[in-house]
């Protein structure tokens, strides 16, 4: 019996439900028809084109923005980066306060977001929540209960989803919330710090409403889910044998976490922080709503500030031709900074993945 | 030998163990440290949840108060005028996101098919994957800047397609990366069975891989849509905003000519952004109501998307 004949017999013997006529027709082996071949060629070509197109998109985005910025680059040169004024009437443009504000607010937001984000990643990856609930249930005697006994796992999953939901809230909603909740909340504290410790540069100005601190707080909330999700993945990927070895040697839970799990996952955690930084640098509307949009370079936490993204958001809709050029230049600078940070982050994470392979 | 640390008794005969040494006592510095750290992380996790609940609580309290049928059917009110709604902004958001979905989903899934199956091990795939990862980090405002330079300037005005292109640029990497994962997670025996039966690569993909991976692909699409619906920055100077319906003839919410499509298009996100800085109480209240609608839309899309992939009983 020929090979194809055997295949057909075998296939016919397979029990099948419903659609019998169609399946029998399919089961008989035949060479691809010319339509099949043509479809295959076209489909593959489309897939290749889409894939290359997606990659070219990065190049096109950079090219398109750079092309639009070219006249402004020619006119203002590198002095653009060091200039402090943005004056449409005199056509004097510079983005020093914006660059400073972008970096400073992102750094502050990241500081807070990273501390909380990594702590929560540990909390989730070590399943603290379900083990706490579990011991609680055992303490009151319901540990093996058929319904209640499953509760810890379900609540743990719910907690993870809830943290992820933080990322789902649109940034414009965070901005709105920041205006009506965060600013009134931090104001008394800011005023007290300013009047009592005003000699410290960090507290040297009063908070007049929008300012760096509320912006950084909201930024921290917005980068936290990114940092938590990627750090958690890195911590979960720590090989079980390392985990077991640490506990086998008698380490307490936190000794194991700090001496073994976190160092093993360090590259991944670092990558998550770099990517979080990228997020923070590019965040726009929440900052445009909360930072105050003043061309100020100040180390004070309570001073209004501005960022590159906020500058674009505020000036673009009503800009004339000359200002659009300058804005494109600013966009190019922002693009350069974020691309660098994101490429670094993606690179670090790739290294982290490769590094863990050796341990497994 | 003096037992040191609370595990020191292990390995000795059970009868010789000082049982009190094995108790977990907070007087041991190591245990105390563990306890403090556990408490600290627990408190920090709870703290991180506070903003979420605060946002949701305020949305329901301040936004829910305004919500009524009129908010869905009326146009935004002028300053100081009572009532009004954001019907046009809801339609505008659907239009912007719809255009973005039409652009990004076919390209994204085709690119994912290339990455996961047709060219999975090629050098190009690595580079494309890296480019997609870098694109995920593209600031949303720069997607707007790109669409401004590429679409608004060439077509000569702010429009829904310009907004759609900006949003599509943000949706694309999410769709590519999640669809790739979904297609890769199809058991290789299914792929091999199809190849073994003589299917062409395109048939393997369209008849076996994509249908099987569909829940995962849809999850990615839904997540991308949820993200796009909430984006403000890319729309600010691409779709801009409009106080009016998309069409002047009935039914008013549907643009019927190309000219009507190429007009500034309102959206919920930009409405919230514009009204949040309004000095007029009624517009601020409307911003809260719009925020409630937007968040419900986004969260629903998110939850449905994640439920899709969790329910698919692959393997």
Interface residues (C-beta under 8 A of the other chain):
Chain A: X7 X11 X29 X30 X31 X32 X36 X37 X39 X40 X43 X44 X46 X47 X48 X49 X50 X51 X52 X53 X54 X55 X57 X58 X60 X61 X64 X65 X67 X68 X115 X116 X119 X120 X122 X123 X124 X128 X129 X132 X159 X161 X162 X163 X165 X166 X168 X169 X170 X171 X172 X173 X174 X175 X176 X177 X179 X180 X181 X221 X224 X250 X252 X253 X254 X255 X257 X275 X278 X279 X281 X282 X283 X284 X285 X288 X289 X309 X312 X313 X316 X317 X327 X328 X331 X334 X335 X338 X339 X341 X342 X343 X345 X346 X350
Chain B: X5 X7 X10 X30 X31 X33 X34 X37 X38 X40 X41 X42 X44 X45 X47 X48 X49 X51 X52 X54 X55 X58 X59 X62 X106 X107 X108 X110 X111 X113 X114 X115 X118 X119 X124 X125 X127 X128 X130 X131 X132 X133 X134 X135 X136 X137 X138 X139 X140 X141 X142 X143 X144 X145 X146 X148 X149 X150 X153 X169 X172 X173 X176 X197 X198 X200 X201 X202 X203 X205 X206 X226 X229 X230 X231 X232 X233 X236 X237 X240 X269 X272 X273 X276 X277 X287 X288 X291 X294 X295 X298 X299 X302 X306
